[in-house]
Amino acid sequence: MSLFYVSTLSRTWIGEGFGLLEWLINSLEFFMWVLGISALYRYVPNTPVKYSHALMGGLWVTTATEVARHALTWYLKSIPAVSMIYGAFATLPIFLLWMYLTWLIILSGAVFVSALPSLSGPVLRDSEVPGFGFQLALESLAALEHWRQSPGKGLDRLGLARSLRVDPLVLEEVMGHLIELDWVATLDEEALRQPRWVILIDPGRTPVLPLLSRFLLQEEALSAPVYQAWGRVSLQEAFGRSPETRPMQDFPSPAP
């Protein structure tokens, strides 16, 4: 904050019309604002954020704030109705308006940064098709079973989402159901940048029926034949029966 104060104070000292010096101070102030907002997006969220994504968010917020500042200044100079109505108290509504605009821009930047992982990744699959939740649960379990033998014993949120080409938010909803079934757990260690999901069950000995009832079809009188047909099917067998589930050896290594 002291750097911001110094840059603002320096602008007051030199005044206007100092050419290169004024340009350097303005550039320094802009650069510091970009770094400050980028640090906000990088370290405040309770999830890892890439430096490049945080920097893009900081650049967007700083640019938008400068545009909003000049637009508000032009408006207040062109339409002096605020000063005429409020008189000496005109500073208060102007200050409240500026606070509103600033936080609106900062929150829009946060939304922009949170959407960048999905926008910069591969083309995502359509999650609105019927039965996608069941399909994604099977694929997630198959992927975690495959990565059980890896040194990390599992995959983090972004790694699993990239591997399955799905939106991380859609994946989190499905994984929440699997955690409730006690089939998956979160491995959260201080040394990890992001918690990993690990599988807790043996797919060869676990029936698929709990997954069926949670995502596809409730067990009722009319659905009893379906449950009888799937009653002896294990998750491992369901991996092979699913037309979209890839063989476990085909799961790629998640991008860093």
N, C-alpha and C positions, 0 to 999 in steps of 0.2 A: 504493500500500500504506500510505503514511503516513496517508491519510484513514481507512482502515479501522482503523488503530491508534488514531487520535484518537477515533473514535466508540466503540470498545470501552473505551478508557480513560475517556472521559467517562461512560459508563454505570456504571463502577466508582466514580467520584467521587460521582455524584449519588445512587447507591443506588436503592432502590425507593420508589414512592409519591410521586413528584414530578409526577404528573399530566401537564400539557401539555408540560413540558420533556422528560420521559421519552419521551412519544409522538413529539416532534419528533426526538429522537436516534435512536429506533428507525426512524422513517421515513427519516431521512437515511442510516442504515446500509443499509436495504433498497434505497434508490435507488442507492447507490454500488455495491452488489453487482450490481444489474441492469445498470448501465453497464459494470462490469468484465467480467461474463460476456458481455455483448453485444459488447464489443470483442474478446474472445477468439474468438467465432464470426465476427466480421466480418473480422479481419485475419490470423488464423492459417491458415485453410484455403488451399490452393493453387488457389483458384478464387474468382471474385468472388461475394460474398454481399450481398444487399440489406440496407440498414440496417433496414428494417422487419422482415425475417425474423430478423436477428440480435437485434433488440430483443425479438421474441416469444420467441426461445430463451432470452435472458437473464431475461425475466420468468418463464418456466416453471421454469428451474433454481433461481432464487432462491426462488420460492414453494415448490417441492418440497423444497428444502433446509431451509427454515424448518419445514415440516410434519414432515420426518424428524427434525429436531433436537428438536422438542417431543415426538414419539412416542418417541424413544430416551430422553429424559429421564424421561418418564412410566414407561417400562418399567424403567429402572434403579432408580427410586424404589419401584416397586410390587413388584419381584422382586429382593431384595438377594442372590440366590444368587451372583452374580458376585463381590461383595466377600467373601462368606463363603468361597468356594472359593479365590480368588486372593489375598486379603488385600491387602497393600500393592502387589502387582503387578497389581491389577485395572485400573490405568490403561492398561496395555499392550494387553490385548485390546479394551478399550473404544475406545482410539485406533485400532486396526487396523480395528475394525468401522465406526467413523465414516469413516475414509478410504475404505473399500470402498463405503459408501453414497454418499459425496460423488462419487466418480468414476463410480459407476453412474448417478447423476442427471445429471452433466455429459455423459457419453457418450450417454445417452438424449436429452438436449437437442440434441446434435450430429446425431443421427439425425433428430430432429424438424425441425431447421432445413434439413437436406439434402433432406427430403421436401417442404418447403413450396413450392418452384417447381412441382412436379408437382401438388400439391393445389390451388394457387391458380390454375393455368392452365386452359385449356379441357379439355373431355372428351377423353381420349386414346383413340386407336384400339387395337384389340386386336392385340397383337403375336404372339399364339399361333396365328394362322391359317396354314395351309400357304403357303409361298412369300412370307411377309411380308418376309423379309430381302432377297430379290431385288427385290420391289416397292419397299421403302424405299430400296435402293441406287439404283434408277432415279429415284425422286422426288428424292433428295438431289442426284444429278448434274444433273437438270433444274433444280433450284432454284439450284445453284451456277453453272450455265451462264447462267441468267437474271441473277444478281447479279454476274456477271463484269464487266458494263458499269457497275456502280455505283461510286461513289467509293471504297468500301471494298474492291472487287474480290472480296468474298465475304461469308460470314456466320459469326457466332460460334456457339458450341454451343447456347446458349439460344435465339438468334434462329432458327436452323434447326429446332430441335425444336418451337418454337411454330408456325412456318410449316407444318410437316408434321403437327402434332398427335400427336407421339410422345413417349415417355419419353426424356429426354436420355441415360440409361444404355443404352437399346436402340440409340439413334442412334450412340452412341460405338462400340459393337461393330461396327456396319456400316461406319462411317467408318474403323475400324481396318483392315478388309479393303481398302477403297478406297485407303488410304495404302500398304498392302503392294503393291497393283497399280501404284503410282506414278501413279495417276489424280488423286489429291487430295493437297494438302500443307497444312501448318499454317503460317500467317503469324503469327509471334509478334514483336511489337515492344514496346518499352518504353512507348510512348505509348498502347498499347491496354490497356483494362481486362481484356479476355479475348481470347485468340488466335482468329484467324479461319481458317476452312477455305476454301481456294480450289481451283478446278478447274484441272488442268494439261493436259488433253487437248482435242482438238477432237472433240465427239460425232459430227459428221458423217463423220469419217474413222476412228473407233475402232470395231472390231467388238464386239458384245455377248457373244461367246462366252466370254471370260474371266469375265464376270459370271455367265453361265449355269452354268459348271462350278464356280464357287466357292459359289454360293448354292442352285442347284436340282438339277443333274444332272451326275454325273461322266461323262466320255466313255469309254464302253465299247462293246462290239460291239452290244449291244441298243439303245444310245442313239445309234448312229451316224446313223440317219435324221434324228433330231431335230437333231443338229449340222449335218448337211448342209442342212436346211431353214433353219436360223438362221445358216449360215455367212457369208452376204453381208449380213446385217442389221447396220446400224450402231446406235450408241446413240441417235442422233437419230431414226432410224426406230422404235426400240423405245419411245422416249418417246411417240410417236403411237399405237403398237399397244397399249400398256398401258391397260387399261380404267379403272384408278384414277388414273393419272398425269394431273394437271391441265395444261392448256396453260401454257407458261412465263409468259405475260402475266397469268395469274390468280394468281400467287404474291403474297400480300400482303406489305406491309412489315412486318418483325418488330417487335413491341412493344419499346420501350426498356426 
